[in-house]
Amino acid sequence: MWGLVRLLLAWLGGWGCMGRLAAPVRAWAGSRGRPGPALLRTRRSWVWNQFFVIEEYAGPEPVLIGKLHSDVDRGEGRTKYLLTGEGAGTVFVIDEATGNIHVTKSLDREEKAQYVLLAQAVDRASNRPLEPPSEFIIKVQDINDNPPVFPLGPYHATVPEMSNVGTSVIQVTAHDADDPSYGNSAKLVYTVLDGLPFFSVDPQTGVVRTAIPNMDRETQEEFLVVIQAKDMGGHMGGLSGSTTVTVTLSDVNDNPPKFPQSLYQFSVVETAGPGTLVGRLQAQDPDLGDNALMAYSILDGEGSEAFSISTDAQGRDGLLTVRKPLDFETRRSYSFRVEATNTLIDPAYLRRGPFKDVASVRVTVQDAPEPPAFTQAAYHLTVMENKSPGILVGQVSAADLDSPASPIRYSILPHSDPEHCFSIEPEDGTIRTAVPLDRETRVWHNLTVLATELDSSAQASRVQVAIQTLDENDNAPQLAEPYDTFVCDSAAPGQLIQVIRALDRDEVGNSSRVSLQGPLGPDANFTVQDNRDGSASLLLPSRPAPPRQAPYLVPIELRDWGQPALSSTATVTVSVCRCRPDGSVASCRPEAQLSPTGLSTGALLAIVTCVGTLLALVVLFVALRRQKQEALMVLEEEDVRENIITYDDEGGGEEDTEAFDITALQNPDGAAPPVPGPPVRRDVLPRARAARQPRPPGPADVAQLLALRLREADEDPSVPPYDSVQVYGYEGRGSSCGSLSSLGSGSEAGGTPGPTEPVDDWGPLFRTLAELYGAKEPPAP
């Protein structure tokens, strides 16, 4: 039976306090080997389930931290104590005989705060448990061995300038690895080491705040604040750590713009055109970004008329430019005021305003050589048409502004008057006509007049002169178009035949009425009714015009109402035609019948002539081409004719016997005699060809050969009756030189002429050569 287990706790080698367990427990049956019922008793034991050891203890090793003892251990050495669990045998060791527990090395609570172990007493001889195993904990007691640290440092923060006192900037946080539940080792207090008096920090929370008002970014933009965290509640002996906080003051619009000088002076030449830069004004604003944007304006009306001011692309400087042309002779200087204003104003800082500034500007106009200036920007002159050359049109005038007494020379640029219709006096600028003008040809003449200083030809200016040609009534009215119309012979009296319109090229005539009048009297075949709007109606009178082949020519008198009045006479052609009941033309004169379609008799004849010519050319071309093809037609193989044949490709040499019989050309003795019988018709092609007659060899001279060939050509029924050129390769007979043909000559050795062996044995390749020697033609295969 197990007895009491004593646990002796050693604090720095001493004994700890022990308590007593009051709960009854059942004794372990069979502890001494005697069977029987177990007895109940109150078990005595020490409170030993939790031990403590100080971390980082630097005393002698090993250090006794406690002792295990059982009442069954009577000092006989039969009890052995065992220790298992975390760190058993390495960090913690136990004396098997006495039960003393020692720690073998220095412990760090931040690495491991506690160890869970299992203790048991067994029999040394048999290792039989004397008591059940018991679990206990050894805690490492903390000491202040870790300083506070700032894991997120260093810090950067931004706060607006001019912020109120107590404005939160940032919160810093430090961590202490010591045990916060034991003592004050992890109790931190924050203080400001550097950065006073501008900033403060909350000792408990670490919130950094502004400590003074009106911190100005323009004076100091950045601050470096050092914050310290100290444990042990900030008392002496505690550990500390520090970090830095970089505080940047952000800009606000708390500064108005200021001109660095009260007066700006610029100069510009008088020839500077609108938009020319005169100068740049720079108002200073120590603020940044949008808080420093400015707008410029001219306060005085005197300067705003001649100049304008705008802000550059960066929004900081004012650009003074010319607004209208300047004239040194008219005004030599301008004085005005310019105002610069912030575009973005924060209402919270209006008390620091006004956010604008004013400066004076003086601009001096410098004299520059100027070309002559015309009295008008453009001239408009008029002249009557049909006037004799030399008529005065008008006058242009220019002056030298720098020297009004300086002489000026005038000229007309040639490209503006290519027809040379006008001339100008070089001294006074008088413009006159050079030729008579016709308004109906050209109404407007746009001239470019050049004025040049006599002392300096480089100084010249131009002006546009528009000359209008005025109209006079010099054109009689005429018909708007030639009228050629017709009327049906069955038309009722008073029927409208044609509306005739008049045209007057004069301007006055077009604006006034043109009257039209036809033939008067009872014998008039047609009636002309004036419509009083520049047109007239051609009507059929009550007495119809008698029909006739020739058309009627109706005279029309046209008169305008100009000053002086002009008139002319025109003729309208009217044909009387026979019409169908529906009003369409049935028969009429050719002119009248073709007039609706726009074709005259001459045009129709021309078209017919062209078509006939084209058809004749086509027929002639076809006939010539057919005749050429018949002349070049290739005959059948049996038709042997000695005519000239044109080839487009090269011949086949001696083997080419398809076109004609070479034997007939080389051996005149082989010609066939005429075939007896009735003459054949030469005007039709025979249905069957005549059989080819053999040509027996025999002597013949050239005259006989020619006669024979002529008779064959005349009696050949397979060809039309036309002559052909006969080409012969026979050289003649009876010459002392004999034949020049190598085929008919003897051998070089002077042997007998002809082949030494039968030519029939030469084979099909030498059939042509055998025929030339007069052999019998072999049968066709």
Order of alpha helices (4+ residues) and beta strands (2+ residues): beta-beta-beta-beta-beta-beta-beta-beta-beta-beta-beta-beta-beta-beta-beta-beta-beta-beta-beta-beta-alpha-beta-beta-beta-beta-beta-beta-beta-beta-beta-beta-beta-beta-beta-beta-beta-beta-alpha-beta-beta-beta-beta-beta-beta-alpha-alpha-alpha-alpha-alpha
